[in-house]
């Protein structure tokens, strides 16, 4: 088992080197000022997520609802600082935008005996501001990291009713909610100041209410894979 673990670690170290070369920035020691040391950074990324389901309910005409989401896109960016938190960590602020189409909206109007598809379609958009804390885990010349964040999200949902003939105008509503995320990623150094990264983001948005649509979203979680770059200074 130990030999297998060493083999896997060596493979992880070697594979990125086939495509990228360069020296990583030095470890942050709480002082900065060195020619190769950095205390802050900016970053940007883009990516996507697969289809998923959103659970909800109708308050006025009580019933369970399920929104079937198509795949979507996510992009964002932000800035952060390197810190001695957890011996080697980062604190960052992030702005992100996620969007995708609604494939179906179904309603369980028969109290558990089956969902009815009314043919509604639409779009869902999430704009969020996050405060993240990350723990770096160096290996070889690369840096893994895990962490999470909490923040504020604005959800916009647009629903098109096929029963309204001759119009493409949808019912649009916005609500604010708590946002949270789990992050895990790997940085690949390109130069002393530039890193490329790939990252997994589990983004969750708390309960949101849409009175004109008579709809409450109980849970909204997406699993995202993103790719980006970070510039340290």
C-alpha positions in Angstrom: 0.0 0.0 0.0 2.8 2.4 0.9 4.6 1.7 -2.4 1.3 2.3 -4.3 0.8 5.6 -2.5 4.4 6.7 -3.4 3.8 5.7 -7.1 0.6 7.8 -7.2 2.3 10.8 -5.6 5.2 10.6 -8.1 2.7 10.4 -11.0 0.8 13.5 -9.7 4.1 15.3 -9.5 5.3 14.2 -13.0 2.2 14.6 -15.2 1.7 18.4 -14.9 5.4 18.9 -15.6 5.0 17.4 -19.1 2.9 20.4 -20.0 4.2 23.2 -17.7 7.5 24.3 -16.4 8.7 27.1 -14.1 9.4 27.7 -10.4 6.6 28.2 -7.8 6.5 31.4 -5.7 8.2 31.0 -2.4 6.4 30.1 0.8 4.8 33.1 2.5 6.5 33.8 5.9 4.4 36.7 7.1 7.0 39.3 6.1 7.0 39.7 2.3 9.3 42.0 0.5 11.5 39.3 -1.0 12.2 39.4 -4.7 10.5 36.0 -5.1 7.9 36.3 -2.4 4.2 37.4 -2.7 1.7 38.6 -0.2 -1.4 39.0 -2.4 -3.0 37.8 -5.7 -5.8 38.2 -8.1 -7.5 35.3 -10.0 -10.2 34.5 -12.6 -11.8 31.3 -13.8 -14.5 29.7 -15.9 -16.1 26.3 -16.1 -19.4 24.5 -16.0 -21.6 21.9 -14.3 -23.9 19.1 -15.3 -27.7 18.8 -15.1 -29.2 18.6 -11.6 -32.5 18.8 -9.8 -33.8 21.6 -7.5 -36.4 20.8 -4.8 -39.1 23.3 -3.8 -42.7 23.8 -2.9 -45.8 26.0 -3.5 -47.0 27.9 -0.3 -50.4 29.1 -1.7 -51.4 25.8 -3.3 -49.5 23.4 -1.2 -47.5 20.9 -3.3 -43.9 19.7 -3.8 -42.1 21.0 -6.8 -39.0 19.8 -8.7 -37.1 21.8 -11.2 -35.0 19.8 -13.7 -32.0 21.9 -14.6 -29.9 21.5 -17.8 -26.1 21.9 -17.7 -24.8 25.4 -17.2 -21.8 27.7 -17.0 -20.0 29.5 -14.1 -17.3 32.1 -14.2 -15.8 34.5 -11.6 -12.8 36.1 -10.1 -11.5 37.9 -7.1 -8.5 38.8 -4.9 -6.8 37.4 -1.9 -3.9 37.5 0.5 -1.4 34.8 1.6 -1.4 34.2 5.3 0.1 32.1 8.1 -3.4 30.9 9.0 -3.3 27.1 9.3 0.5 27.5 8.8 0.0 28.1 5.1 -3.3 29.5 3.8 -5.2 32.1 1.9 -8.1 34.5 2.6 -9.9 35.8 -0.5 -13.0 37.6 -1.7 -14.8 36.2 -4.8 -17.5 37.3 -7.2 -19.1 34.6 -9.3 -21.9 34.2 -11.8 -23.7 30.9 -12.7 -26.4 30.4 -15.2 -28.3 27.6 -16.8 -31.6 26.7 -18.5 -34.6 25.1 -16.9 -35.6 21.9 -18.7 -38.8 21.1 -16.8 -40.8 22.3 -13.8 -42.9 19.5 -12.3 -45.5 19.6 -9.5 -46.7 16.8 -7.2 -50.3 18.0 -7.0 -51.5 14.5 -6.1 -49.7 14.4 -2.7 -47.0 11.9 -3.5 -48.7 10.0 -6.3 -46.8 11.5 -9.2 -45.4 14.7 -10.7 -47.1 16.6 -13.4 -45.1 18.4 -16.1 -46.8 21.6 -17.1 -44.3 22.3 -19.9 -42.8 25.4 -18.2 -39.2 26.3 -19.2 -36.9 29.1 -18.2 -33.6 30.2 -16.9 -31.9 30.4 -13.5 -29.0 32.8 -12.7 -27.0 33.2 -9.5 -24.8 36.1 -8.7 -22.8 35.7 -5.5 -20.2 37.5 -3.4 -18.1 35.1 -1.2 -15.5 35.2 1.5 -13.3 32.1 1.3 -10.6 30.6 3.6 -8.3 28.0 2.0 -5.6 25.7 3.4 -2.7 25.0 1.1 -1.2 21.6 0.9 2.2 21.6 -1.1 3.3 18.6 -2.9 6.4 18.5 -5.2 6.4 21.8 -7.1 2.6 22.1 -7.0 0.1 23.2 -4.4 -3.2 21.5 -3.5 -5.7 23.3 -1.4 -9.1 22.8 0.3 -11.4 25.2 2.0 -14.8 26.8 1.9 -16.6 30.1 1.9 -19.8 31.9 2.9 -21.5 34.9 1.4 -24.5 36.5 -0.2 -26.3 35.3 -3.4 -28.9 36.9 -5.6 -31.0 34.4 -7.5 -32.9 35.4 -10.6 -35.5 32.9 -12.1 -37.4 33.4 -15.3 -40.3 31.1 -16.1 -42.0 30.8 -19.5 -45.6 29.5 -19.7 -46.4 27.7 -22.9 -50.1 28.2 -22.3 -49.7 31.9 -23.1 -49.7 31.8 -26.9 -47.8 34.3 -29.0 -45.5 35.7 -26.4 -41.9 35.0 -25.3 -42.1 37.1 -22.2 -41.4 35.2 -19.1 -42.2 35.9 -15.4 -39.0 37.2 -13.9 -38.4 37.3 -10.1 -35.3 37.9 -7.9 -34.6 36.9 -4.3 -31.5 37.1 -2.0 -30.2 34.1 0.0 -27.3 32.8 2.0 -24.5 31.2 -0.2 -21.9 28.7 0.8 -19.3 26.6 -1.0 -16.7 23.9 -0.6 -13.5 24.2 -2.7 -10.7 21.8 -3.6 -8.1 22.4 -6.3 -4.6 22.2 -7.5 -2.3 25.0 -8.6 0.3 24.5 -11.3 3.1 27.1 -11.4 3.9 28.6 -14.8 6.3 31.4 -13.7 7.2 32.8 -10.3 4.1 35.0 -10.3 1.6 33.1 -12.4 -0.2 29.8 -11.6 -2.8 27.9 -13.5 -5.4 26.0 -11.5 -8.2 23.5 -11.8 -10.8 23.4 -9.1 -13.9 21.6 -7.9 -16.6 23.9 -6.4 -19.7 22.7 -4.6 -21.9 25.9 -4.5 -25.0 26.0 -2.4 -27.7 28.6 -2.2 -30.1 28.8 0.7 -33.9 29.0 0.6 -35.2 31.6 -1.8 -38.9 32.8 -2.2 -40.7 33.9 -5.4 -44.2 35.2 -4.5 -45.5 36.1 -8.0 -44.6 32.5 -9.1 -45.9 31.0 -5.9 -42.7 29.1 -5.5 -40.1 28.5 -2.9 -36.7 26.8 -3.7 -35.8 24.7 -0.7 -32.3 23.6 -1.9 -30.1 24.6 -4.7 -26.6 22.9 -5.0 -24.4 22.7 -8.0 -21.2 20.7 -8.5 -18.8 22.7 -10.7 -15.4 22.1 -12.4 -13.5 25.3 -13.3 -10.2 26.2 -14.8 -8.4 29.5 -14.2 -5.2 31.5 -13.5 -3.8 33.4 -10.5 -1.4 36.3 -10.6 0.6 36.9 -7.4 2.2 40.1 -6.4 
